[in-house]
Each structure stands twice: as structure tokens, then as C-alpha cells.
Amino acid sequence: MPETPLPDGAPQSAEPDLSAEEIARYARHIVLPEVGGPGQKRFKRTRVLIVGAGGLGSPVALYLAAAGIGRLGLVDDDVVSLSNLQRQIIHASADLGMAKVESAQRALSRINPHVAVDTHGTRLTQENASDLVAGYDIVVDGSDNSATRFLLPDICEAAQKPLVTGAVGRFDGSVTTLLPFKDDNPRYRDLFPKPPPEGLLPSCAEAGILGALTGVVGSIQALEVMKLAAGFGEPLIGRLLLYDALSQRFETITYKRRKR
């Protein structure tokens, strides 16, 4: 198995043991040579911060909890509304009006009691981002606004934390993985130099969004986290994966670090 690309500050000490119940729970992972017992133990010791408990954050959190990631942090300041339920599958009708981080925490505890869940019922900002990111090994951006998408890469680069960032439109989505602090890998701003002008991109409330699309893109983000955590496969570093739901087509764009 290749060495995990987690930064030097990530916990690389003795791997936690798996209980008999956990071995049975994760049996289909453990029989995979690329994961095995060592990879599953790496999942267990990994801490992942998920920014956004909505359309993308829902499948990310659900699959990472099911996979046995040891600690998940959820950042969101919103409450569950009826229009969320068409795509934000971690929430249910009974959760209407509840804080999204609390609703998500309840759902994740039902899926896997071995996973610890931290709730951060706040919006990620310039003032709190560094403190939030510091407590985790990998960060996932499931936000729905350009300000967060441009803030998080800067914060994660300074903290030397891998970032898996995704975005969705009406019928399309994209995912890339950022480790610009290693091996001269590219930055987010090498791909998107500047945020779009305010108001240029319509919100999902204005433009609409296909619910299952967020499941596709969020699941890919979860896979990227698992590859980073256990050190298998080839993460989307320097590659932007594009998905078109209307034609069921995937394309990949490569990008490099710009000379400054």
C-alpha cells in the first residue's frame, strides 16, 4: 500500500485496534487488498472536517461514517427546511426546523456508533476557519458559496491540511483535491484565479438543482477522502473531475501550479 499523503502533522502513531464488531462491520473493506486491516485502522484514526451539511455534505458524511472514519466534524449554521429534503438526504421530515448539524449528528449515530461527531453550528469565516481546520486531518468543502470556496483553500494550505473541494450546478458538478503544500502541487487559485463577481452565479433556489446530482458529486468527494486517509489509489491532485448529468459524461481537466 502506498504511503498516505496526509501531512506530517496528522496522527501517524500506533494504529487503533479494531474490535470484533468493527471487523465484522467493515469486512468488505478489509478483504480489499488496497485497504485491508491497516487501511481500515487508518480510517479509524482519521479526523475529517466537513464544511456544509447540505447537498454535498450529506453523502460525504453518510459514506464516511459508514466507512468508519473515526471522527467527523460538521460545520453549518442553517436549519433544516422543507426544500432541503429533495437532495440533503442526511435530513428527514421529522427534522424540519432543527439545526442541520444536530440533525446530521443523529443520522450518523444511527449509521455507525463507532464514529465520533463534532457539531460546529456556525458559518465558516475568516475569523474562525483556522481554529476549525486545526483539529482535523482532512477537510471537505461542501459549501454553496464562492466566498467559502476561495477561503478554505488558503486556510488549508497554511495549515497543511488536504482539501477535497466540490461544487454543483443545475445538472453538473466538479471535484478536485488540493495538497499545494507538498511536491509543488497546484493551488485552487491556479484553477480559478479570482472569485466570480457577486451575483453572477445564481443560487440553487434561483436556478434549481437535480437532487441526485449532489449524491454523485458528494460520493466522489467521500472516495477522495478515503484514498487520502488510507493511502490507496490516485487522488484528484492537479486534476479537475467534471460531471455532466444530462449526458452521463465524466471528463478530467489537468492543471498545474502557475509561476508567480
C-alpha positions as CSV (number, residue, x, y, z in Angstrom):
1,M,0.0,0.0,0.0
2,P,1.4,3.4,-0.9
3,E,2.2,5.8,1.9
4,T,-0.7,8.0,3.0
5,P,-0.5,11.6,1.6
6,L,-1.7,13.0,4.9
7,P,0.5,15.9,6.1
8,D,3.3,15.4,8.6
9,G,1.1,16.8,11.4
10,A,-1.5,14.1,11.0
11,P,-1.6,11.4,13.6
12,Q,0.8,8.7,12.4
13,S,1.2,6.9,15.8
14,A,0.2,3.4,16.6
15,E,-2.9,2.4,14.7
16,P,-6.0,1.8,16.8
17,D,-7.2,-1.7,17.2
18,L,-10.5,-2.8,15.6
19,S,-13.0,-4.6,17.8
20,A,-14.6,-7.9,16.7
21,E,-17.8,-5.9,15.9
22,E,-15.8,-3.4,13.8
23,I,-14.1,-6.2,11.9
24,A,-17.4,-7.7,11.0
25,R,-18.9,-4.3,10.1
26,Y,-16.0,-3.4,7.8
27,A,-15.4,-6.9,6.4
28,R,-16.0,-5.8,2.8
29,H,-13.3,-3.2,3.2
30,I,-10.9,-5.5,5.0
31,V,-10.9,-8.1,2.2
32,L,-9.8,-5.4,-0.3
33,P,-6.0,-5.7,-0.7
34,E,-5.8,-2.0,-1.3
35,V,-7.5,-1.3,2.1
36,G,-7.2,-4.3,4.4
37,G,-6.9,-4.1,8.1
38,P,-4.2,-1.5,8.1
39,G,-6.2,0.8,5.8
40,Q,-9.3,0.3,8.0
41,K,-7.3,1.3,11.0
42,R,-6.2,4.4,9.2
43,F,-9.8,5.3,8.6
44,K,-10.4,4.9,12.3
45,R,-7.7,7.3,13.3
46,T,-8.5,10.0,10.7
47,R,-10.4,13.2,11.6
48,V,-12.4,14.9,8.8
49,L,-14.0,18.3,8.8
50,I,-17.0,18.7,6.5
51,V,-18.0,22.3,5.7
52,G,-21.7,22.2,4.9
53,A,-24.3,19.7,6.0
54,G,-26.4,20.1,2.9
55,G,-26.5,18.6,-0.6
56,L,-22.8,17.7,-0.8
57,G,-22.1,17.3,2.9
58,S,-24.9,14.8,3.3
59,P,-23.5,12.0,1.1
60,V,-20.0,12.8,2.2
61,A,-20.9,12.4,5.9
62,L,-23.0,9.4,5.4
63,Y,-20.4,7.4,3.5
64,L,-17.5,8.4,5.7
65,A,-19.4,7.4,8.8
66,A,-20.4,4.1,7.2
67,A,-16.7,3.6,6.2
68,G,-15.5,4.0,9.8
69,I,-13.7,7.4,9.7
70,G,-13.0,7.9,13.3
71,R,-14.1,11.5,13.9
72,L,-16.3,13.8,11.7
73,G,-16.7,17.5,12.3
74,L,-19.7,19.2,10.8
75,V,-19.8,23.0,10.1
76,D,-23.2,24.6,9.2
77,D,-25.2,27.4,10.7
78,D,-28.5,26.6,8.9
79,V,-31.7,24.8,10.0
80,V,-33.5,22.0,8.0
81,S,-36.2,23.4,5.7
82,L,-38.7,21.5,3.5
83,S,-37.0,22.5,0.3
84,N,-33.7,20.9,1.5
85,L,-35.2,17.4,1.7
86,Q,-35.1,16.9,-2.1
87,R,-31.3,16.5,-2.1
88,Q,-30.0,16.7,1.5
89,I,-30.5,13.1,2.3
90,I,-29.0,13.1,5.8
91,H,-32.1,15.0,7.0
92,A,-35.7,13.8,7.3
93,S,-39.2,15.4,7.5
94,A,-39.1,14.9,11.3
95,D,-36.0,17.2,11.4
96,L,-37.7,20.3,10.0
97,G,-36.6,23.4,12.0
98,M,-33.7,21.6,13.6
99,A,-30.1,22.8,13.3
100,K,-28.6,20.9,10.4
101,V,-25.5,19.8,12.4
102,E,-27.8,18.3,15.1
103,S,-30.0,16.5,12.6
104,A,-26.9,15.2,10.8
105,Q,-25.3,14.0,14.0
106,R,-28.4,12.0,14.9
107,A,-28.4,10.4,11.5
108,L,-24.7,9.5,11.7
109,S,-25.0,8.0,15.1
110,R,-27.7,5.6,13.8
111,I,-25.4,4.5,10.9
112,N,-22.3,3.9,13.0
113,P,-22.0,4.3,16.7
114,H,-18.2,3.9,16.5
115,V,-17.8,7.3,14.8
116,A,-17.5,10.5,16.9
117,V,-19.3,13.5,15.5
118,D,-18.4,17.1,16.4
119,T,-21.0,19.8,15.7
120,H,-20.0,23.3,14.8
121,G,-23.2,25.3,14.4
122,T,-21.6,28.3,12.8
123,R,-20.7,29.7,9.4
124,L,-17.1,29.3,8.5
125,T,-15.5,32.7,8.3
126,Q,-12.0,34.3,8.0
127,E,-12.1,34.7,11.8
128,N,-12.9,31.1,12.8
129,A,-11.6,29.0,9.9
130,S,-8.1,28.4,11.1
131,D,-9.3,27.2,14.5
132,L,-11.9,24.9,13.0
133,V,-9.4,23.3,10.5
134,A,-6.7,22.9,13.1
135,G,-8.4,20.0,14.8
136,Y,-8.7,17.7,11.7
137,D,-6.6,15.8,9.3
138,I,-8.6,16.3,6.0
139,V,-11.1,19.0,5.1
140,V,-14.1,18.6,2.7
141,D,-15.7,21.7,1.2
142,G,-19.4,21.0,0.6
143,S,-20.4,24.7,0.8
144,D,-22.6,26.5,-1.6
145,N,-20.9,29.9,-1.9
146,S,-17.8,31.3,-3.6
147,A,-16.6,33.1,-0.5
148,T,-16.1,29.8,1.3
149,R,-14.7,28.0,-1.7
150,F,-11.9,30.6,-2.0
151,L,-11.3,31.0,1.7
152,L,-10.9,27.3,2.6
153,P,-8.0,26.5,0.2
154,D,-6.0,29.4,1.6
155,I,-6.7,28.3,5.2
156,C,-5.9,24.6,4.5
157,E,-2.7,25.4,2.6
158,A,-1.5,27.5,5.6
159,A,-2.4,24.7,8.0
160,Q,-1.0,22.0,5.6
161,K,-4.3,20.1,5.5
162,P,-5.6,18.3,2.4
163,L,-8.8,19.8,1.0
164,V,-11.3,17.9,-1.2
165,T,-13.5,20.6,-2.8
166,G,-16.6,20.1,-4.8
167,A,-19.3,22.2,-6.5
168,V,-22.6,21.6,-8.3
169,G,-24.8,23.5,-10.7
170,R,-28.2,22.6,-12.1
171,F,-27.1,19.4,-13.9
172,D,-23.3,19.4,-13.5
173,G,-20.6,19.1,-10.8
174,S,-16.9,19.1,-10.2
175,V,-14.4,17.7,-7.7
176,T,-10.7,18.3,-7.2
177,T,-8.2,17.6,-4.3
178,L,-5.7,20.1,-3.1
179,L,-2.3,19.5,-1.4
180,P,-0.4,22.6,-2.5
181,F,2.0,22.3,0.5
182,K,3.5,19.1,-1.0
183,D,5.6,18.5,-4.1
184,D,4.8,21.8,-5.8
185,N,1.2,20.7,-6.3
186,P,-1.2,23.4,-7.7
187,R,-3.4,25.7,-5.7
188,Y,-7.1,26.3,-6.1
189,R,-6.3,29.8,-7.5
190,D,-4.2,28.1,-10.2
191,L,-7.5,26.7,-11.4
192,F,-9.8,29.6,-10.5
193,P,-7.7,32.8,-10.1
194,K,-10.5,35.0,-8.8
195,P,-13.9,34.6,-7.3
196,P,-16.8,35.4,-9.7
197,P,-18.4,38.8,-9.4
198,E,-21.1,38.8,-6.7
199,G,-24.5,37.9,-8.1
200,L,-23.1,36.3,-11.3
201,L,-23.8,32.7,-10.3
202,P,-27.5,32.1,-9.3
203,S,-28.2,30.2,-6.1
204,C,-29.9,26.7,-6.3
205,A,-33.0,28.4,-5.1
206,E,-32.9,30.6,-8.2
207,A,-31.6,28.2,-10.8
208,G,-32.8,24.8,-9.3
209,I,-30.7,21.7,-8.9
210,L,-31.2,18.0,-9.6
211,G,-31.3,16.2,-6.2
212,A,-29.4,13.0,-7.2
213,L,-26.6,15.1,-8.7
214,T,-25.4,16.1,-5.3
215,G,-25.2,12.4,-4.4
216,V,-22.9,11.6,-7.3
217,V,-20.5,14.5,-6.6
218,G,-20.6,14.1,-2.8
219,S,-19.9,10.3,-3.1
220,I,-16.8,11.2,-5.2
221,Q,-15.7,13.6,-2.5
222,A,-16.1,10.8,0.1
223,L,-14.0,8.4,-2.1
224,E,-11.2,11.1,-2.3
225,V,-11.1,11.3,1.5
226,M,-10.9,7.6,1.8
227,K,-8.0,7.4,-0.6
228,L,-6.2,10.2,1.2
229,A,-6.8,8.5,4.6
230,A,-5.7,5.0,3.7
231,G,-3.1,5.8,1.1
232,F,-4.5,3.9,-1.9
233,G,-5.3,4.9,-5.5
234,E,-4.6,8.2,-7.2
235,P,-6.4,11.3,-5.7
236,L,-7.6,14.1,-7.9
237,I,-4.5,16.2,-7.3
238,G,-3.9,18.6,-10.2
239,R,-7.0,17.2,-11.9
240,L,-10.5,18.7,-12.0
241,L,-13.1,16.0,-12.5
242,L,-16.2,17.3,-14.3
243,Y,-19.6,15.5,-14.4
244,D,-22.4,16.2,-16.8
245,A,-25.6,14.5,-15.5
246,L,-27.6,15.2,-18.7
247,S,-25.2,13.2,-20.9
248,Q,-23.9,11.0,-18.1
249,R,-20.4,12.0,-19.0
250,F,-17.2,12.4,-17.0
251,E,-14.3,14.5,-18.2
252,T,-11.0,15.4,-16.5
253,I,-9.0,18.6,-16.9
254,T,-5.4,18.7,-15.7
255,Y,-4.0,21.9,-14.2
256,K,-0.6,22.9,-12.9
257,R,0.9,25.3,-10.5
258,R,1.3,28.8,-12.0
259,K,4.6,30.5,-11.8
260,R,4.3,33.7,-9.8
